[in-house]
Amino acid sequence: MREHGGNLDLAHQRFGGRAEDWIDLSTGINRLPYPVGEVSSRAWSALPSRAEIEALHQAARHAYRTSAAVVALGGAQAAIQLLPQLAPPGRVRILAPTYNEYAGVLSVAGWEVQEVGELDALAGADLAIVVNPNNPDGRCHTPKDLLALLPRVGRLVIDESFADVAPQLSLASEDRPGLLILRSFGKFYGLAGLRLGFALGNSPDIARIASMSGPWPVSGAAIAIGGRALRDDAWAEATSARLARDCARLDGMVQAQGWTVVGGTRLFRLYGTPDALASQEKLARSQIWSRVFAREPTWLRLGLPGSESEWTRLAEALAR
């Protein structure tokens, strides 16, 4: 198993408690999710129709401000699983450190994986991957700099799973050969269990992914809830503003403990600590779970608390 946040099973094993007792801040998932509302019985009992799936695609185009081809999938992870099948195995270069599923999935499929530290080092790859904003350090790249890579690589994949909070970075509106954009629904909307994401880009690539994903790539519930949420501009605007305030609040709380801000986005923060494992255990004793990184023993990542009671529990845990 590759390292991930959301691994509450490990927290239970080491520190006890029930799942409902824990505040899981180990992910970048919004803890004040979009209100699901009513879902029709048909959404649960009938296979999704092509018209319903296309309505979801139109909602995604609205939210991501694009007219490009789009396909709904079972989360951005589903698109990552299909990437190796878009071309014969070759050389993939990944801007690192970043989300570790890319290297794992492509390596297993026979690709030669190289992790590089600078954008220019991606040149010459058959497949180049950039997470923008990046997970876990929040590093960002301008659309201009990313588009300049296109003639220098075979295919460029931009993972915009955290771009809902930074729309100025998005390339979703670009419809260019060799450019593929991945979007996550569950993080910003706080509904990761719905398993919904999108791939956007050039029509041939999207048609290929749609063919590989089958006739019913997402559930009726995902269509109903996702379509409603993606068209709710007022909720998205208010949520982005709240998350910005919460980032400043969280940074202030942890800096008072002597931690430093390494980076992050409006959905998670990355901190430098003297000993990340010790800091994780300190919070875990109050049943607050965080994310650590084997390669960076001083890094600790925290998602943003949701309710005021969660903020209070975190403040008390930090003060102990």
N, C-alpha and C positions, 0 to 999 in steps of 0.2 A: 504494500500500500504506500502511495506517495503522500507526503505531508499535506494536510489541509486544515483549515479552520473548521469549526462545526463538529469537532470530534468529541462530543460530550460523553461518549462511551468511555473514553480514557479518563475524563474527569470523574465520572462515577466510580470507576475502578480504583482510582487513587485516593479520592477524597470523600466518597460516599454521597448520600443524598439522592433524592428523586429528580427526574428531569425537570419537573415543574418548580423545583427549588432553586434552580440555577439561572443566572443571568448570563446568557451566552454572548460575549463580546469578542469571540474569536473569529467572527466572520465580518464581512462588509455589508451585511443585510440590514436594511432600515428596520428598526425595532418598533416603529409606529406605522404599521402597514396600511396600504390602501384599504378602505372599507369594502369588504367583498359584496355586501348586499345580497339580494335574493338571486338565486340561480334557478332557472326553470327546470322542471322535471325532465323535459325533453333533452336538456343538455347532458343529463346523466344517463338517459335510457336509449338515445338514438345515436347512430354513427354521425359524425359531423358531415355536413354537406359541403360540396365545393363552394357554394355561394357563401356559406358561413365562414369557411376558411379564408375566402377572398375578402370578406368584410373585415376579418382580423388583419389581413395584410394591409388593407386600406387604413385601418386605425394605426398600424405601425408606421406607414408612410406619413401620416399626419403628425405623429409624435416625433418622428425623426427628421421631419422636414425634407422629404425626398420624394422623387417620382421613380426611383430606381426599382429594379426587380427585387422582390423580397420573398422569403420562404420562412414560415413559422416552424420551429423545431422544439424538441423537449429540453429547452435550456441551451445556453451557449455551449455547454459541454457536448451536446449532441452534435453540434457543428464541428467541434474539435475532433470528435471520433471519426467524422467523415472526411476530414482533410486529406489523410493519406491516399484516399481513392480518387482524388481529383487529377492526379498525374502519376506516372511511374516514379518509383523511389529515386531520389537524387540527393542533392545537398540542401539541407535546411539550416538557415542561420536564425537564431532567436536572440533578440535583445534582452539581456539578462542583467541582474536576477529578476525573475518574473514568475508568473503562474506556472507550476511545474508539470501540468498535464500535457503541455505541448511537446516537450522533450520526450516524455514517457510514451505518449501515443505514437509519435512519429518514429521513434527508435524501434519500438516493437514491430512496426510495419516495414522496417527495412531501410528507413531513411538514414543518411549520414547527418547526425545532429551536431551542430557547432553553436555554442553559446558565446556571444560577443558583448562587449560593453559599450560600444559606440554605434551610433546610427550609420555612419559611413561604412563600418565594417560589415554591414549586411550586403553590400554590393557584391554581385557575382553569384549569389545564391539562386538555386532553382525555386526555392520557397523562402520568403523572409517573413518573420512574425514580430509584430510590435504590439504590446499592450499599452493603450493610451487612453486615459491616464494609467500608469503602471501599478500593478499589484506586486509587491507590497509597499513600495516607497513613494508612489504618487508622481513619479517622474513624467513630465508631459513633453510632447513634441507638436510643433505647429503643423497645420495642414500643408502649408507650403513645403516644409522640409520633408514631410512624408511623401508627398506627390513627386518630389524630385527624385525619390528612389525608384519610382515605377520603371523607367527605362533601363535600370541597372540590375533588376532582378526578374526572375521568371514569373513569379506571382507574389503579390504583397498582401498579407493578411493583417488587418488592424482589428484587434480585440478592443471594442469600446464598451466593455461590460460596466465601467464606471463613468461613462461619458454623459449620462443623464444629468449629472451635477456639473458638467463642464461642456455644454453644447457647442461652445465656440471652437472646441477641438475636433468636432466630429467631421468625418469624411463621408457620412451616409448619403449626402446629396450628390456625391460624385459617382458617375456611371462610366467607368473606364475599364478597358480590357486589362485583366491581370490584377484588379483591385477587388478584394473581398472584405467586407465589414461584418463583424460579429457583434450582436447586441444581446445583453441579458435583460430580461424583464424583472426577475425576482429580487434583484438587489435593491434598486431604487424604490420599487413598489412594495418591498418587504414581504413578498409572497413567493419565496424560493421553493416552497413545497408544491407550488402549482406546476413547476417545471415548464417554463416557457422562455423562449429566446428566438432570435431571428438572425438570418444571414441575408445581407443585402449586397448588391453589386451588379456586375455585368450579366446580361440575360443568359448566355450559355452556361456560366458557372452556376447560377441560381437554378436553372433548369436541371442541371446535372445533380445538384444537391437534393432538389425536390424529388427527382426520380429515385435516388438512393434512399430517401427517408420514407418512402411509401405513401399510400393514399390517405392515411389518417395520422399524420405526424404529431398532432396535439389533441388533447381531449376537448370534449364539448364544454366542460367547465372552464378550461383555459381560454377557449374562444370567447365565452360569455364575459368572464371577469376581465381578461386581458383587453378585449376590445373596448369595454367600458372605461377602464383605467387609462388606456392610451389616449383617449379623447378628452380626458378630464384635465384641461390645461390649468384651471384654477388650482386644483389639488397639487399638481406638479410644481407650479410656481411657489405656492405657499410652503410646500415641503422643502424645496431647494433653499428658500430663505431660512427656514427653521434649522436645517442641517448646517448652514453656514454659521449661525449663532451657536449651535451646539459644539461645533469644532473649536471655536474660540473658548467656550466654557470648559471643554475637556482639556485642551492644552494648558489652560491656567491651572486646573486642578493638579495635573501631573507634574507640571514644572515646579510647583510648590514643594514637590517631593524630591526635587533635584534631578528629575529626568529631563532629557533634551528632546526636542522635536526633530526627528530625522526626515519626515515627510508625511505623505498621506493624501487622501481626498476628503470630500465632504461626507463620505460614508465610513471611513476608517482613518485612524491615525497610527503612525509608526514612531515609536519612541526609542531613544537610546537610554539604557539603564546599566548600572554597574554589573548586574548579573540577571539576565532575563528569566532564567529558570527560577531563581529565588523570588523574583518579583511575581512571576506567575503563581508560585505556590502561596505567596502572601495573599494574593487576591482569591485564590482557590479555597483558602481556609474560610472565606466568607461566601463561598459558592458563587464566585464570579470567574468565568473562564475567559482566558485570553490566548493569543497565538504567539508562539515562539518559533525560532528558526535555527535548525541544526548548524547551518553554515555561518550564522551571524549570532554568536552567543550573547550579544548585548541588545539585540533587537527584540522589542515586544510590541505587538500590534493590538490595538483596541478598537472595536466598533463603538458606535455612539450609543449610550443608554437611551431608553425610550421614555418611560414614565418618570415622574418626579421621584417616585419611590426607588426606582433603579438608580437615579442620580444620587440619592441619599445613601443607598447601600454602598455605592462605589466610593463616595467621599469618606464614609466611615471605614471602609476596608483599607483605603490608602493611608488613613490617619493612624491605623493600628501599628 
